[in-house]
Amino acid sequence: MKRLYRSETDRKIAGVVGGLAEYLNFDASLLRIITVLLFIFSTGIPVGLIYIVWVFLVPNEGDVK
């Protein structure tokens, strides 16, 4: 079963997008671009809050394995 975690190898800030990309089997660079566009067009607050919540709720890759 696949588990959601923050990536330790594919991270730019906290590994949230890298881990989500691995979980969804999606390209991390494309998902980062989508995240930045959502951040810009949603005035940043909803996407930024979700990102911050994920940093604290989703475990690191090393903690899961």
DRENBA-20967 format. One record per residue: chain; residue in three letters; z, x, y of N, C-alpha, C, O in turn. Coordinates in nm, 4 decimals. Layout:
BEGIN
<pt><ch>A</ch><aa>ALA</aa><n_up>Z</n_up><n_east>X</n_east><n_north>Y</n_north><ca_up>Z</ca_up><ca_east>X</ca_east><ca_north>Y</ca_north><c_up>Z</c_up><c_east>X</c_east><c_north>Y</c_north><o_up>Z</o_up><o_east>X</o_east><o_north>Y</o_north></pt>
...
This chain:
BEGIN
<pt><ch>A</ch><aa>MET</aa><n_up>0.0000</n_up><n_east>0.0842</n_east><n_north>-0.1174</n_north><ca_up>0.0000</ca_up><ca_east>0.0000</ca_east><ca_north>0.0000</ca_north><c_up>0.0000</c_up><c_east>0.0891</c_east><c_north>0.1243</c_north><o_up>0.0740</o_up><o_east>0.1872</o_east><o_north>0.1318</o_north></pt>
<pt><ch>A</ch><aa>LYS</aa><n_up>-0.0838</n_up><n_east>0.0535</n_east><n_north>0.2210</n_north><ca_up>-0.0913</ca_up><ca_east>0.1298</ca_east><ca_north>0.3443</ca_north><c_up>0.0295</c_up><c_east>0.0999</c_east><c_north>0.4314</c_north><o_up>0.0762</o_up><o_east>-0.0137</o_east><o_north>0.4385</o_north></pt>
<pt><ch>A</ch><aa>ARG</aa><n_up>0.0798</n_up><n_east>0.2047</n_east><n_north>0.4982</n_north><ca_up>0.1929</ca_up><ca_east>0.1885</ca_east><ca_north>0.5887</ca_north><c_up>0.1526</c_up><c_east>0.2346</c_east><c_north>0.7269</c_north><o_up>0.0745</o_up><o_east>0.3286</o_east><o_north>0.7418</o_north></pt>
<pt><ch>A</ch><aa>LEU</aa><n_up>0.2051</n_up><n_east>0.1695</n_east><n_north>0.8261</n_north><ca_up>0.1778</ca_up><ca_east>0.2046</ca_east><ca_north>0.9642</ca_north><c_up>0.2797</c_up><c_east>0.3077</c_east><c_north>1.0098</c_north><o_up>0.4001</o_up><o_east>0.2888</o_east><o_north>0.9928</o_north></pt>
<pt><ch>A</ch><aa>TYR</aa><n_up>0.2315</n_up><n_east>0.4161</n_east><n_north>1.0673</n_north><ca_up>0.3185</ca_up><ca_east>0.5217</ca_east><ca_north>1.1177</ca_north><c_up>0.2495</c_up><c_east>0.5901</c_east><c_north>1.2350</c_north><o_up>0.1293</o_up><o_east>0.5729</o_east><o_north>1.2554</o_north></pt>
<pt><ch>A</ch><aa>ARG</aa><n_up>0.3250</n_up><n_east>0.6671</n_east><n_north>1.3115</n_north><ca_up>0.2692</ca_up><ca_east>0.7472</ca_east><ca_north>1.4205</ca_north><c_up>0.2221</c_up><c_east>0.8793</c_east><c_north>1.3617</c_north><o_up>0.2975</o_up><o_east>0.9481</o_east><o_north>1.2929</o_north></pt>
<pt><ch>A</ch><aa>SER</aa><n_up>0.0992</n_up><n_east>0.9137</n_east><n_north>1.3887</n_north><ca_up>0.0384</ca_up><ca_east>1.0335</ca_east><ca_north>1.3316</ca_north><c_up>0.1005</c_up><c_east>1.1600</c_east><c_north>1.3894</c_north><o_up>0.1284</o_up><o_east>1.1676</o_east><o_north>1.5091</o_north></pt>
<pt><ch>A</ch><aa>GLU</aa><n_up>0.1218</n_up><n_east>1.2586</n_east><n_north>1.3038</n_north><ca_up>0.1689</ca_up><ca_east>1.3890</ca_east><ca_north>1.3498</ca_north><c_up>0.0529</c_up><c_east>1.4853</c_east><c_north>1.3701</c_north><o_up>0.0668</o_up><o_east>1.5829</o_east><o_north>1.4437</o_north></pt>
<pt><ch>A</ch><aa>THR</aa><n_up>-0.0611</n_up><n_east>1.4603</n_east><n_north>1.3068</n_north><ca_up>-0.1748</ca_up><ca_east>1.5509</ca_east><ca_north>1.3178</ca_north><c_up>-0.2768</c_up><c_east>1.5042</c_east><c_north>1.4211</c_north><o_up>-0.3397</o_up><o_east>1.5873</o_east><o_north>1.4867</o_north></pt>
<pt><ch>A</ch><aa>ASP</aa><n_up>-0.2941</n_up><n_east>1.3753</n_east><n_north>1.4367</n_north><ca_up>-0.3942</ca_up><ca_east>1.3204</ca_east><ca_north>1.5286</ca_north><c_up>-0.3224</c_up><c_east>1.2522</c_east><c_north>1.6445</c_north><o_up>-0.3263</o_up><o_east>1.1299</o_east><o_north>1.6576</o_north></pt>
<pt><ch>A</ch><aa>ARG</aa><n_up>-0.2569</n_up><n_east>1.3320</n_east><n_north>1.7282</n_north><ca_up>-0.1813</ca_up><ca_east>1.2751</ca_east><ca_north>1.8382</ca_north><c_up>-0.2200</c_up><c_east>1.3419</c_east><c_north>1.9684</c_north><o_up>-0.2496</o_up><o_east>1.4613</o_east><o_north>1.9741</o_north></pt>
<pt><ch>A</ch><aa>LYS</aa><n_up>-0.2188</n_up><n_east>1.2605</n_east><n_north>2.0728</n_north><ca_up>-0.2419</ca_up><ca_east>1.3106</ca_east><ca_north>2.2072</ca_north><c_up>-0.1133</c_up><c_east>1.2980</c_east><c_north>2.2886</c_north><o_up>-0.0760</o_up><o_east>1.3912</o_east><o_north>2.3597</o_north></pt>
<pt><ch>A</ch><aa>ILE</aa><n_up>-0.0459</n_up><n_east>1.1848</n_east><n_north>2.2791</n_north><ca_up>0.0803</ca_up><ca_east>1.1654</ca_east><ca_north>2.3504</ca_north><c_up>0.1931</c_up><c_east>1.1491</c_east><c_north>2.2493</c_north><o_up>0.2786</o_up><o_east>1.2368</o_east><o_north>2.2370</o_north></pt>
<pt><ch>A</ch><aa>ALA</aa><n_up>0.1939</n_up><n_east>1.0384</n_east><n_north>2.1776</n_north><ca_up>0.3023</ca_up><ca_east>1.0136</ca_east><ca_north>2.0825</ca_north><c_up>0.2518</c_up><c_east>0.9821</c_east><c_north>1.9414</c_north><o_up>0.3323</o_up><o_east>0.9572</o_east><o_north>1.8517</o_north></pt>
<pt><ch>A</ch><aa>GLY</aa><n_up>0.1216</n_up><n_east>0.9829</n_east><n_north>1.9208</n_north><ca_up>0.0660</ca_up><ca_east>0.9574</ca_east><ca_north>1.7887</ca_north><c_up>0.0473</c_up><c_east>0.8111</c_east><c_north>1.7551</c_north><o_up>0.0130</o_up><o_east>0.7777</o_east><o_north>1.6417</o_north></pt>
<pt><ch>A</ch><aa>VAL</aa><n_up>0.0692</n_up><n_east>0.7232</n_east><n_north>1.8513</n_north><ca_up>0.0583</ca_up><ca_east>0.5796</ca_east><ca_north>1.8261</ca_north><c_up>-0.0858</c_up><c_east>0.5413</c_east><c_north>1.7935</c_north><o_up>-0.1105</o_up><o_east>0.4764</o_east><o_north>1.6919</o_north></pt>
<pt><ch>A</ch><aa>VAL</aa><n_up>-0.1800</n_up><n_east>0.5799</n_east><n_north>1.8769</n_north><ca_up>-0.3198</ca_up><ca_east>0.5429</ca_east><ca_north>1.8559</ca_north><c_up>-0.3761</c_up><c_east>0.6145</c_east><c_north>1.7334</c_north><o_up>-0.4539</o_up><o_east>0.5554</o_east><o_north>1.6585</o_north></pt>
<pt><ch>A</ch><aa>GLY</aa><n_up>-0.3387</n_up><n_east>0.7395</n_east><n_north>1.7118</n_north><ca_up>-0.3845</ca_up><ca_east>0.8119</ca_east><ca_north>1.5931</ca_north><c_up>-0.3374</c_up><c_east>0.7464</c_east><c_north>1.4649</c_north><o_up>-0.4140</o_up><o_east>0.7344</o_east><o_north>1.3693</o_north></pt>
<pt><ch>A</ch><aa>GLY</aa><n_up>-0.2120</n_up><n_east>0.7039</n_east><n_north>1.4618</n_north><ca_up>-0.1590</ca_up><ca_east>0.6348</ca_east><ca_north>1.3443</ca_north><c_up>-0.2231</c_up><c_east>0.4999</c_east><c_north>1.3223</c_north><o_up>-0.2509</o_up><o_east>0.4614</o_east><o_north>1.2087</o_north></pt>
<pt><ch>A</ch><aa>LEU</aa><n_up>-0.2469</n_up><n_east>0.4274</n_east><n_north>1.4311</n_north><ca_up>-0.3127</ca_up><ca_east>0.2965</ca_east><ca_north>1.4202</ca_north><c_up>-0.4564</c_up><c_east>0.3134</c_east><c_north>1.3709</c_north><o_up>-0.5047</o_up><o_east>0.2323</o_east><o_north>1.2919</o_north></pt>
<pt><ch>A</ch><aa>ALA</aa><n_up>-0.5246</n_up><n_east>0.4177</n_east><n_north>1.4169</n_north><ca_up>-0.6611</ca_up><ca_east>0.4432</ca_east><ca_north>1.3723</ca_north><c_up>-0.6645</c_up><c_east>0.4752</c_east><c_north>1.2229</c_north><o_up>-0.7534</o_up><o_east>0.4287</o_east><o_north>1.1516</o_north></pt>
<pt><ch>A</ch><aa>GLU</aa><n_up>-0.5690</n_up><n_east>0.5537</n_east><n_north>1.1756</n_north><ca_up>-0.5632</ca_up><ca_east>0.5829</ca_east><ca_north>1.0321</ca_north><c_up>-0.5344</c_up><c_east>0.4567</c_east><c_north>0.9522</c_north><o_up>-0.5924</o_up><o_east>0.4360</o_east><o_north>0.8456</o_north></pt>
<pt><ch>A</ch><aa>TYR</aa><n_up>-0.4457</n_up><n_east>0.3728</n_east><n_north>1.0027</n_north><ca_up>-0.4098</ca_up><ca_east>0.2494</ca_east><ca_north>0.9336</ca_north><c_up>-0.5296</c_up><c_east>0.1541</c_east><c_north>0.9251</c_north><o_up>-0.5522</o_up><o_east>0.0906</o_east><o_north>0.8221</o_north></pt>
<pt><ch>A</ch><aa>LEU</aa><n_up>-0.6056</n_up><n_east>0.1449</n_east><n_north>1.0342</n_north><ca_up>-0.7200</ca_up><ca_east>0.0533</ca_east><ca_north>1.0385</ca_north><c_up>-0.8480</c_up><c_east>0.1164</c_east><c_north>0.9853</c_north><o_up>-0.9518</o_up><o_east>0.0506</o_east><o_north>0.9781</o_north></pt>
<pt><ch>A</ch><aa>ASN</aa><n_up>-0.8403</n_up><n_east>0.2466</n_east><n_north>0.9473</n_north><ca_up>-0.9583</ca_up><ca_east>0.3203</ca_east><ca_north>0.9009</ca_north><c_up>-1.0677</c_up><c_east>0.3150</c_east><c_north>1.0077</c_north><o_up>-1.1820</o_up><o_east>0.2786</o_east><o_north>0.9798</o_north></pt>
<pt><ch>A</ch><aa>PHE</aa><n_up>-1.0304</n_up><n_east>0.3520</n_east><n_north>1.1300</n_north><ca_up>-1.1146</ca_up><ca_east>0.3429</ca_east><ca_north>1.2485</ca_north><c_up>-1.1170</c_up><c_east>0.4793</c_east><c_north>1.3158</c_north><o_up>-1.0254</o_up><o_east>0.5593</o_east><o_north>1.2966</o_north></pt>
<pt><ch>A</ch><aa>ASP</aa><n_up>-1.2194</n_up><n_east>0.5068</n_east><n_north>1.3936</n_north><ca_up>-1.2298</ca_up><ca_east>0.6335</ca_east><ca_north>1.4654</ca_north><c_up>-1.1253</c_up><c_east>0.6391</c_east><c_north>1.5764</c_north><o_up>-1.1202</o_up><o_east>0.5502</o_east><o_north>1.6614</o_north></pt>
<pt><ch>A</ch><aa>ALA</aa><n_up>-1.0422</n_up><n_east>0.7428</n_east><n_north>1.5761</n_north><ca_up>-0.9331</ca_up><ca_east>0.7542</ca_east><ca_north>1.6725</ca_north><c_up>-0.9841</c_up><c_east>0.7709</c_east><c_north>1.8150</c_north><o_up>-0.9243</o_up><o_east>0.7168</o_east><o_north>1.9080</o_north></pt>
<pt><ch>A</ch><aa>SER</aa><n_up>-1.0920</n_up><n_east>0.8437</n_east><n_north>1.8342</n_north><ca_up>-1.1459</ca_up><ca_east>0.8637</ca_east><ca_north>1.9694</ca_north><c_up>-1.1943</c_up><c_east>0.7326</c_east><c_north>2.0293</c_north><o_up>-1.1695</o_up><o_east>0.7041</o_east><o_north>2.1464</o_north></pt>
<pt><ch>A</ch><aa>LEU</aa><n_up>-1.2631</n_up><n_east>0.6535</n_east><n_north>1.9490</n_north><ca_up>-1.3108</ca_up><ca_east>0.5236</ca_east><ca_north>1.9969</ca_north><c_up>-1.1935</c_up><c_east>0.4301</c_east><c_north>2.0273</c_north><o_up>-1.1959</o_up><o_east>0.3571</o_east><o_north>2.1263</o_north></pt>
<pt><ch>A</ch><aa>LEU</aa><n_up>-1.0927</n_up><n_east>0.4327</n_east><n_north>1.9431</n_north><ca_up>-0.9748</ca_up><ca_east>0.3495</ca_east><ca_north>1.9659</ca_north><c_up>-0.9000</c_up><c_east>0.3944</c_east><c_north>2.0911</c_north><o_up>-0.8438</o_up><o_east>0.3108</o_east><o_north>2.1618</o_north></pt>
<pt><ch>A</ch><aa>ARG</aa><n_up>-0.8980</n_up><n_east>0.5232</n_east><n_north>2.1197</n_north><ca_up>-0.8361</ca_up><ca_east>0.5727</ca_east><ca_north>2.2443</ca_north><c_up>-0.9120</c_up><c_east>0.5233</c_east><c_north>2.3662</c_north><o_up>-0.8510</o_up><o_east>0.4836</o_east><o_north>2.4655</o_north></pt>
<pt><ch>A</ch><aa>ILE</aa><n_up>-1.0451</n_up><n_east>0.5253</n_east><n_north>2.3596</n_north><ca_up>-1.1264</ca_up><ca_east>0.4754</ca_east><ca_north>2.4707</ca_north><c_up>-1.1000</c_up><c_east>0.3276</c_east><c_north>2.4930</c_north><o_up>-1.0851</o_up><o_east>0.2837</o_east><o_north>2.6070</o_north></pt>
<pt><ch>A</ch><aa>ILE</aa><n_up>-1.0942</n_up><n_east>0.2503</n_east><n_north>2.3852</n_north><ca_up>-1.0654</ca_up><ca_east>0.1072</ca_east><ca_north>2.3958</ca_north><c_up>-0.9270</c_up><c_east>0.0850</c_east><c_north>2.4559</c_north><o_up>-0.9089</o_up><o_east>-0.0038</o_east><o_north>2.5392</o_north></pt>
<pt><ch>A</ch><aa>THR</aa><n_up>-0.8298</n_up><n_east>0.1649</n_east><n_north>2.4143</n_north><ca_up>-0.6934</ca_up><ca_east>0.1526</ca_east><ca_north>2.4668</ca_north><c_up>-0.6890</c_up><c_east>0.1822</c_east><c_north>2.6165</c_north><o_up>-0.6233</o_up><o_east>0.1106</o_east><o_north>2.6920</o_north></pt>
<pt><ch>A</ch><aa>VAL</aa><n_up>-0.7581</n_up><n_east>0.2867</n_east><n_north>2.6591</n_north><ca_up>-0.7603</ca_up><ca_east>0.3209</ca_east><ca_north>2.8019</ca_north><c_up>-0.8296</c_up><c_east>0.2116</c_east><c_north>2.8827</c_north><o_up>-0.7833</o_up><o_east>0.1761</o_east><o_north>2.9911</o_north></pt>
<pt><ch>A</ch><aa>LEU</aa><n_up>-0.9398</n_up><n_east>0.1583</n_east><n_north>2.8310</n_north><ca_up>-1.0087</ca_up><ca_east>0.0497</ca_east><ca_north>2.9007</ca_north><c_up>-0.9203</c_up><c_east>-0.0747</c_east><c_north>2.9106</c_north><o_up>-0.9151</o_up><o_east>-0.1392</o_east><o_north>3.0152</o_north></pt>
<pt><ch>A</ch><aa>LEU</aa><n_up>-0.8515</n_up><n_east>-0.1079</n_east><n_north>2.8025</n_north><ca_up>-0.7581</ca_up><ca_east>-0.2209</ca_east><ca_north>2.8069</ca_north><c_up>-0.6463</c_up><c_east>-0.1952</c_east><c_north>2.9067</c_north><o_up>-0.6046</o_up><o_east>-0.2867</o_east><o_north>2.9778</o_north></pt>
<pt><ch>A</ch><aa>PHE</aa><n_up>-0.5978</n_up><n_east>-0.0734</n_east><n_north>2.9128</n_north><ca_up>-0.4928</ca_up><ca_east>-0.0375</ca_east><ca_north>3.0072</ca_north><c_up>-0.5403</c_up><c_east>-0.0561</c_east><c_north>3.1513</c_north><o_up>-0.4672</o_up><o_east>-0.1095</o_east><o_north>3.2348</o_north></pt>
<pt><ch>A</ch><aa>ILE</aa><n_up>-0.6625</n_up><n_east>-0.0120</n_east><n_north>3.1800</n_north><ca_up>-0.7170</ca_up><ca_east>-0.0221</ca_east><ca_north>3.3156</ca_north><c_up>-0.7423</c_up><c_east>-0.1674</c_east><c_north>3.3537</c_north><o_up>-0.7032</o_up><o_east>-0.2102</o_east><o_north>3.4623</o_north></pt>
<pt><ch>A</ch><aa>PHE</aa><n_up>-0.8070</n_up><n_east>-0.2436</n_east><n_north>3.2661</n_north><ca_up>-0.8458</ca_up><ca_east>-0.3797</ca_east><ca_north>3.3007</ca_north><c_up>-0.7340</c_up><c_east>-0.4822</c_east><c_north>3.2890</c_north><o_up>-0.7488</o_up><o_east>-0.5947</o_east><o_north>3.3366</o_north></pt>
<pt><ch>A</ch><aa>SER</aa><n_up>-0.6224</n_up><n_east>-0.4456</n_east><n_north>3.2267</n_north><ca_up>-0.5098</ca_up><ca_east>-0.5387</ca_east><ca_north>3.2185</ca_north><c_up>-0.3988</c_up><c_east>-0.4990</c_east><c_north>3.3151</c_north><o_up>-0.2848</o_up><o_east>-0.5427</o_east><o_north>3.2998</o_north></pt>
<pt><ch>A</ch><aa>THR</aa><n_up>-0.4305</n_up><n_east>-0.4184</n_east><n_north>3.4122</n_north><ca_up>-0.3366</ca_up><ca_east>-0.3630</ca_east><ca_north>3.5112</ca_north><c_up>-0.2276</c_up><c_east>-0.2790</c_east><c_north>3.4458</c_north><o_up>-0.1273</o_up><o_east>-0.2479</o_east><o_north>3.5100</o_north></pt>
<pt><ch>A</ch><aa>GLY</aa><n_up>-0.2453</n_up><n_east>-0.2422</n_east><n_north>3.3209</n_north><ca_up>-0.1581</ca_up><ca_east>-0.1464</ca_east><ca_north>3.2560</ca_north><c_up>-0.0294</c_up><c_east>-0.1980</c_east><c_north>3.1976</c_north><o_up>0.0221</o_up><o_east>-0.1398</o_east><o_north>3.1021</o_north></pt>
<pt><ch>A</ch><aa>ILE</aa><n_up>0.0236</n_up><n_east>-0.3039</n_east><n_north>3.2510</n_north><ca_up>0.1576</ca_up><ca_east>-0.3466</ca_east><ca_north>3.2092</ca_north><c_up>0.1628</c_up><c_east>-0.3919</c_east><c_north>3.0633</c_north><o_up>0.2472</o_up><o_east>-0.3412</o_east><o_north>2.9893</o_north></pt>
<pt><ch>A</ch><aa>PRO</aa><n_up>0.0775</n_up><n_east>-0.4847</n_east><n_north>3.0173</n_north><ca_up>0.0898</ca_up><ca_east>-0.5280</ca_east><ca_north>2.8759</ca_north><c_up>0.0628</c_up><c_east>-0.4154</c_east><c_north>2.7765</c_north><o_up>0.1386</o_up><o_east>-0.3973</o_east><o_north>2.6812</o_north></pt>
<pt><ch>A</ch><aa>VAL</aa><n_up>-0.0430</n_up><n_east>-0.3409</n_east><n_north>2.7978</n_north><ca_up>-0.0783</ca_up><ca_east>-0.2337</ca_east><ca_north>2.7043</ca_north><c_up>0.0254</c_up><c_east>-0.1220</c_east><c_north>2.7102</c_north><o_up>0.0619</o_up><o_east>-0.0662</o_east><o_north>2.6067</o_north></pt>
<pt><ch>A</ch><aa>GLY</aa><n_up>0.0725</n_up><n_east>-0.0895</n_east><n_north>2.8280</n_north><ca_up>0.1746</ca_up><ca_east>0.0134</ca_east><ca_north>2.8430</ca_north><c_up>0.3046</c_up><c_east>-0.0242</c_east><c_north>2.7758</c_north><o_up>0.3689</o_up><o_east>0.0600</o_east><o_north>2.7132</o_north></pt>
<pt><ch>A</ch><aa>LEU</aa><n_up>0.3443</n_up><n_east>-0.1499</n_east><n_north>2.7879</n_north><ca_up>0.4672</ca_up><ca_east>-0.1954</ca_east><ca_north>2.7228</ca_north><c_up>0.4544</c_up><c_east>-0.1933</c_east><c_north>2.5709</c_north><o_up>0.5473</o_up><o_east>-0.1537</o_east><o_north>2.5005</o_north></pt>
<pt><ch>A</ch><aa>ILE</aa><n_up>0.3390</n_up><n_east>-0.2361</n_east><n_north>2.5211</n_north><ca_up>0.3162</ca_up><ca_east>-0.2333</ca_east><ca_north>2.3761</ca_north><c_up>0.3223</c_up><c_east>-0.0892</c_east><c_north>2.3255</c_north><o_up>0.3823</o_up><o_east>-0.0623</o_east><o_north>2.2214</o_north></pt>
<pt><ch>A</ch><aa>TYR</aa><n_up>0.2608</n_up><n_east>0.0027</n_east><n_north>2.3983</n_north><ca_up>0.2611</ca_up><ca_east>0.1434</ca_east><ca_north>2.3589</ca_north><c_up>0.4040</c_up><c_east>0.1975</c_east><c_north>2.3535</c_north><o_up>0.4422</o_up><o_east>0.2634</o_east><o_north>2.2568</o_north></pt>
<pt><ch>A</ch><aa>ILE</aa><n_up>0.4820</n_up><n_east>0.1698</n_east><n_north>2.4568</n_north><ca_up>0.6209</ca_up><ca_east>0.2185</ca_east><ca_north>2.4620</ca_north><c_up>0.7041</c_up><c_east>0.1584</c_east><c_north>2.3495</c_north><o_up>0.7850</o_up><o_east>0.2286</o_east><o_north>2.2888</o_north></pt>
<pt><ch>A</ch><aa>VAL</aa><n_up>0.6860</n_up><n_east>0.0312</n_east><n_north>2.3210</n_north><ca_up>0.7599</ca_up><ca_east>-0.0331</ca_east><ca_north>2.2119</ca_north><c_up>0.7223</c_up><c_east>0.0312</c_east><c_north>2.0787</c_north><o_up>0.8091</o_up><o_east>0.0553</o_east><o_north>1.9948</o_north></pt>
<pt><ch>A</ch><aa>TRP</aa><n_up>0.5935</n_up><n_east>0.0591</n_east><n_north>2.0587</n_north><ca_up>0.5488</ca_up><ca_east>0.1206</ca_east><ca_north>1.9339</ca_north><c_up>0.6051</c_up><c_east>0.2604</c_east><c_north>1.9163</c_north><o_up>0.6323</o_up><o_east>0.3026</o_east><o_north>1.8039</o_north></pt>
<pt><ch>A</ch><aa>VAL</aa><n_up>0.6230</n_up><n_east>0.3330</n_east><n_north>2.0267</n_north><ca_up>0.6803</ca_up><ca_east>0.4677</ca_east><ca_north>2.0172</ca_north><c_up>0.8188</c_up><c_east>0.4618</c_east><c_north>1.9544</c_north><o_up>0.8560</o_up><o_east>0.5503</o_east><o_north>1.8774</o_north></pt>
<pt><ch>A</ch><aa>PHE</aa><n_up>0.8953</n_up><n_east>0.3581</n_east><n_north>1.9868</n_north><ca_up>1.0320</ca_up><ca_east>0.3473</ca_east><ca_north>1.9353</ca_north><c_up>1.0419</c_up><c_east>0.2738</c_east><c_north>1.8023</c_north><o_up>1.1348</o_up><o_east>0.2998</o_east><o_north>1.7258</o_north></pt>
<pt><ch>A</ch><aa>LEU</aa><n_up>0.9498</n_up><n_east>0.1833</n_east><n_north>1.7723</n_north><ca_up>0.9591</ca_up><ca_east>0.1032</ca_east><ca_north>1.6496</ca_north><c_up>0.8838</c_up><c_east>0.1603</c_east><c_north>1.5298</c_north><o_up>0.9289</o_up><o_east>0.1461</o_east><o_north>1.4161</o_north></pt>
<pt><ch>A</ch><aa>VAL</aa><n_up>0.7702</n_up><n_east>0.2243</n_east><n_north>1.5540</n_north><ca_up>0.6889</ca_up><ca_east>0.2749</ca_east><ca_north>1.4438</ca_north><c_up>0.7364</c_up><c_east>0.4158</c_east><c_north>1.4109</c_north><o_up>0.7423</o_up><o_east>0.5003</o_east><o_north>1.5002</o_north></pt>
<pt><ch>A</ch><aa>PRO</aa><n_up>0.7703</n_up><n_east>0.4436</n_east><n_north>1.2850</n_north><ca_up>0.8230</ca_up><ca_east>0.5758</ca_east><ca_north>1.2487</ca_north><c_up>0.7158</c_up><c_east>0.6834</c_east><c_north>1.2495</c_north><o_up>0.5968</o_up><o_east>0.6533</o_east><o_north>1.2406</o_north></pt>
<pt><ch>A</ch><aa>ASN</aa><n_up>0.7576</n_up><n_east>0.8084</n_east><n_north>1.2603</n_north><ca_up>0.6675</ca_up><ca_east>0.9222</ca_east><ca_north>1.2506</ca_north><c_up>0.6141</c_up><c_east>0.9341</c_east><c_north>1.1089</c_north><o_up>0.6745</o_up><o_east>0.8840</o_east><o_north>1.0140</o_north></pt>
<pt><ch>A</ch><aa>GLU</aa><n_up>0.5019</n_up><n_east>1.0000</n_east><n_north>1.0958</n_north><ca_up>0.4396</ca_up><ca_east>1.0206</ca_east><ca_north>0.9647</ca_north><c_up>0.5339</c_up><c_east>1.0964</c_east><c_north>0.8703</c_north><o_up>0.5416</o_up><o_east>1.0635</o_east><o_north>0.7520</o_north></pt>
<pt><ch>A</ch><aa>GLY</aa><n_up>0.6039</n_up><n_east>1.1949</n_east><n_north>0.9200</n_north><ca_up>0.6956</ca_up><ca_east>1.2735</ca_east><ca_north>0.8375</ca_north><c_up>0.8154</c_up><c_east>1.1938</c_east><c_north>0.7902</c_north><o_up>0.8716</o_up><o_east>1.2246</o_east><o_north>0.6850</o_north></pt>
<pt><ch>A</ch><aa>ASP</aa><n_up>0.8562</n_up><n_east>1.0923</n_east><n_north>0.8646</n_north><ca_up>0.9697</ca_up><ca_east>1.0093</ca_east><ca_north>0.8257</ca_north><c_up>0.9338</c_up><c_east>0.9109</c_east><c_north>0.7159</c_north><o_up>1.0210</o_up><o_east>0.8659</o_east><o_north>0.6415</o_north></pt>
<pt><ch>A</ch><aa>VAL</aa><n_up>0.8044</n_up><n_east>0.8768</n_east><n_north>0.7052</n_north><ca_up>0.7594</ca_up><ca_east>0.7766</ca_east><ca_north>0.6076</ca_north><c_up>0.7349</c_up><c_east>0.8392</c_east><c_north>0.4718</c_north><o_up>0.7662</o_up><o_east>0.7780</o_east><o_north>0.3696</o_north></pt>
<pt><ch>A</ch><aa>LYS</aa><n_up>0.6802</n_up><n_east>0.9587</n_east><n_north>0.4681</n_north><ca_up>0.6403</ca_up><ca_east>1.0208</ca_east><ca_north>0.3403</ca_north><c_up>0.7569</c_up><c_east>1.0829</c_east><c_north>0.2690</c_north><o_up>0.7403</o_up><o_east>1.1389</o_east><o_north>0.1607</o_north></pt>
